[in-house]
Amino acid sequence: MEKMNKEKIRQEVKKLDPMLKEDDETFKIAEVLLSSLIVGPDVKKIGKFLDIKITPIRKWERRLRANKIWVGQEVHCDWFNKKSGSISFWMAVLCAQGFIKVVDKKEEK
């Protein structure tokens, strides 16, 4: 298996959405999410892996943890499901941006 690095992560994000620009927040969040699968949901490790500042990652981390996408040292995702994985991934990006929240129906009662 090929070793992942920040350039390969960028290539993967570009495959997911060729229209995104590298300086777009959505692109950066997608990089962070994919990187979290490699180094774990750790702000400092992700910042070092991608060679980016951790300040924006901290903001996204709060939202990802609030939405239980990052739980402890685990990434809870269904991104590799052939039917709905892509949708699930972009929903996680929207959660990190603060546009949507995951609602647990059990907790609503």
MODELLER restraints for C-alpha pairs under 7 A, 6 or more apart:
rsr = mdl.restraints
at = mdl.atoms
rsr.add(forms.Gaussian(group=physical.xy_distance, feature=features.Distance(at['CA:6:A'], at['CA:49:A']), mean=6.60, stdev=0.5))
rsr.add(forms.Gaussian(group=physical.xy_distance, feature=features.Distance(at['CA:6:A'], at['CA:50:A']), mean=5.25, stdev=0.5))
rsr.add(forms.Gaussian(group=physical.xy_distance, feature=features.Distance(at['CA:9:A'], at['CA:31:A']), mean=6.14, stdev=0.5))
rsr.add(forms.Gaussian(group=physical.xy_distance, feature=features.Distance(at['CA:9:A'], at['CA:34:A']), mean=6.85, stdev=0.5))
rsr.add(forms.Gaussian(group=physical.xy_distance, feature=features.Distance(at['CA:10:A'], at['CA:31:A']), mean=6.51, stdev=0.5))
rsr.add(forms.Gaussian(group=physical.xy_distance, feature=features.Distance(at['CA:13:A'], at['CA:27:A']), mean=6.87, stdev=0.5))
rsr.add(forms.Gaussian(group=physical.xy_distance, feature=features.Distance(at['CA:13:A'], at['CA:30:A']), mean=6.43, stdev=0.5))
rsr.add(forms.Gaussian(group=physical.xy_distance, feature=features.Distance(at['CA:13:A'], at['CA:31:A']), mean=6.59, stdev=0.5))
rsr.add(forms.Gaussian(group=physical.xy_distance, feature=features.Distance(at['CA:14:A'], at['CA:20:A']), mean=6.99, stdev=0.5))
rsr.add(forms.Gaussian(group=physical.xy_distance, feature=features.Distance(at['CA:20:A'], at['CA:27:A']), mean=6.19, stdev=0.5))
rsr.add(forms.Gaussian(group=physical.xy_distance, feature=features.Distance(at['CA:21:A'], at['CA:27:A']), mean=6.67, stdev=0.5))
rsr.add(forms.Gaussian(group=physical.xy_distance, feature=features.Distance(at['CA:22:A'], at['CA:28:A']), mean=6.94, stdev=0.5))
rsr.add(forms.Gaussian(group=physical.xy_distance, feature=features.Distance(at['CA:26:A'], at['CA:93:A']), mean=6.86, stdev=0.5))
rsr.add(forms.Gaussian(group=physical.xy_distance, feature=features.Distance(at['CA:29:A'], at['CA:93:A']), mean=6.18, stdev=0.5))
rsr.add(forms.Gaussian(group=physical.xy_distance, feature=features.Distance(at['CA:30:A'], at['CA:93:A']), mean=6.34, stdev=0.5))
rsr.add(forms.Gaussian(group=physical.xy_distance, feature=features.Distance(at['CA:32:A'], at['CA:46:A']), mean=6.63, stdev=0.5))
rsr.add(forms.Gaussian(group=physical.xy_distance, feature=features.Distance(at['CA:35:A'], at['CA:46:A']), mean=6.31, stdev=0.5))
rsr.add(forms.Gaussian(group=physical.xy_distance, feature=features.Distance(at['CA:36:A'], at['CA:46:A']), mean=6.57, stdev=0.5))
rsr.add(forms.Gaussian(group=physical.xy_distance, feature=features.Distance(at['CA:37:A'], at['CA:75:A']), mean=6.70, stdev=0.5))
rsr.add(forms.Gaussian(group=physical.xy_distance, feature=features.Distance(at['CA:39:A'], at['CA:45:A']), mean=6.35, stdev=0.5))
rsr.add(forms.Gaussian(group=physical.xy_distance, feature=features.Distance(at['CA:39:A'], at['CA:46:A']), mean=6.57, stdev=0.5))
rsr.add(forms.Gaussian(group=physical.xy_distance, feature=features.Distance(at['CA:40:A'], at['CA:73:A']), mean=6.09, stdev=0.5))
rsr.add(forms.Gaussian(group=physical.xy_distance, feature=features.Distance(at['CA:40:A'], at['CA:74:A']), mean=6.64, stdev=0.5))
rsr.add(forms.Gaussian(group=physical.xy_distance, feature=features.Distance(at['CA:41:A'], at['CA:70:A']), mean=6.20, stdev=0.5))
rsr.add(forms.Gaussian(group=physical.xy_distance, feature=features.Distance(at['CA:41:A'], at['CA:73:A']), mean=5.83, stdev=0.5))
rsr.add(forms.Gaussian(group=physical.xy_distance, feature=features.Distance(at['CA:41:A'], at['CA:74:A']), mean=6.59, stdev=0.5))
rsr.add(forms.Gaussian(group=physical.xy_distance, feature=features.Distance(at['CA:41:A'], at['CA:75:A']), mean=6.52, stdev=0.5))
rsr.add(forms.Gaussian(group=physical.xy_distance, feature=features.Distance(at['CA:43:A'], at['CA:54:A']), mean=6.26, stdev=0.5))
rsr.add(forms.Gaussian(group=physical.xy_distance, feature=features.Distance(at['CA:43:A'], at['CA:57:A']), mean=6.16, stdev=0.5))
rsr.add(forms.Gaussian(group=physical.xy_distance, feature=features.Distance(at['CA:43:A'], at['CA:58:A']), mean=6.43, stdev=0.5))
rsr.add(forms.Gaussian(group=physical.xy_distance, feature=features.Distance(at['CA:44:A'], at['CA:54:A']), mean=6.54, stdev=0.5))
rsr.add(forms.Gaussian(group=physical.xy_distance, feature=features.Distance(at['CA:47:A'], at['CA:53:A']), mean=5.90, stdev=0.5))
rsr.add(forms.Gaussian(group=physical.xy_distance, feature=features.Distance(at['CA:47:A'], at['CA:54:A']), mean=5.40, stdev=0.5))
rsr.add(forms.Gaussian(group=physical.xy_distance, feature=features.Distance(at['CA:60:A'], at['CA:96:A']), mean=4.74, stdev=0.5))
rsr.add(forms.Gaussian(group=physical.xy_distance, feature=features.Distance(at['CA:60:A'], at['CA:97:A']), mean=6.64, stdev=0.5))
rsr.add(forms.Gaussian(group=physical.xy_distance, feature=features.Distance(at['CA:63:A'], at['CA:95:A']), mean=6.39, stdev=0.5))
rsr.add(forms.Gaussian(group=physical.xy_distance, feature=features.Distance(at['CA:63:A'], at['CA:96:A']), mean=5.23, stdev=0.5))
rsr.add(forms.Gaussian(group=physical.xy_distance, feature=features.Distance(at['CA:63:A'], at['CA:98:A']), mean=6.66, stdev=0.5))
rsr.add(forms.Gaussian(group=physical.xy_distance, feature=features.Distance(at['CA:64:A'], at['CA:70:A']), mean=5.56, stdev=0.5))
rsr.add(forms.Gaussian(group=physical.xy_distance, feature=features.Distance(at['CA:64:A'], at['CA:95:A']), mean=6.47, stdev=0.5))
rsr.add(forms.Gaussian(group=physical.xy_distance, feature=features.Distance(at['CA:64:A'], at['CA:96:A']), mean=5.45, stdev=0.5))
rsr.add(forms.Gaussian(group=physical.xy_distance, feature=features.Distance(at['CA:65:A'], at['CA:71:A']), mean=6.01, stdev=0.5))
rsr.add(forms.Gaussian(group=physical.xy_distance, feature=features.Distance(at['CA:67:A'], at['CA:101:A']), mean=6.20, stdev=0.5))
rsr.add(forms.Gaussian(group=physical.xy_distance, feature=features.Distance(at['CA:67:A'], at['CA:102:A']), mean=5.37, stdev=0.5))
rsr.add(forms.Gaussian(group=physical.xy_distance, feature=features.Distance(at['CA:69:A'], at['CA:75:A']), mean=5.84, stdev=0.5))
rsr.add(forms.Gaussian(group=physical.xy_distance, feature=features.Distance(at['CA:69:A'], at['CA:76:A']), mean=4.87, stdev=0.5))
rsr.add(forms.Gaussian(group=physical.xy_distance, feature=features.Distance(at['CA:69:A'], at['CA:77:A']), mean=6.59, stdev=0.5))
rsr.add(forms.Gaussian(group=physical.xy_distance, feature=features.Distance(at['CA:70:A'], at['CA:76:A']), mean=6.07, stdev=0.5))
rsr.add(forms.Gaussian(group=physical.xy_distance, feature=features.Distance(at['CA:78:A'], at['CA:85:A']), mean=5.55, stdev=0.5))
rsr.add(forms.Gaussian(group=physical.xy_distance, feature=features.Distance(at['CA:78:A'], at['CA:88:A']), mean=6.34, stdev=0.5))
rsr.add(forms.Gaussian(group=physical.xy_distance, feature=features.Distance(at['CA:79:A'], at['CA:85:A']), mean=3.82, stdev=0.5))
rsr.add(forms.Gaussian(group=physical.xy_distance, feature=features.Distance(at['CA:79:A'], at['CA:86:A']), mean=5.96, stdev=0.5))
rsr.add(forms.Gaussian(group=physical.xy_distance, feature=features.Distance(at['CA:79:A'], at['CA:88:A']), mean=5.78, stdev=0.5))
rsr.add(forms.Gaussian(group=physical.xy_distance, feature=features.Distance(at['CA:79:A'], at['CA:89:A']), mean=5.33, stdev=0.5))
rsr.add(forms.Gaussian(group=physical.xy_distance, feature=features.Distance(at['CA:94:A'], at['CA:100:A']), mean=5.92, stdev=0.5))
rsr.add(forms.Gaussian(group=physical.xy_distance, feature=features.Distance(at['CA:95:A'], at['CA:101:A']), mean=5.72, stdev=0.5))
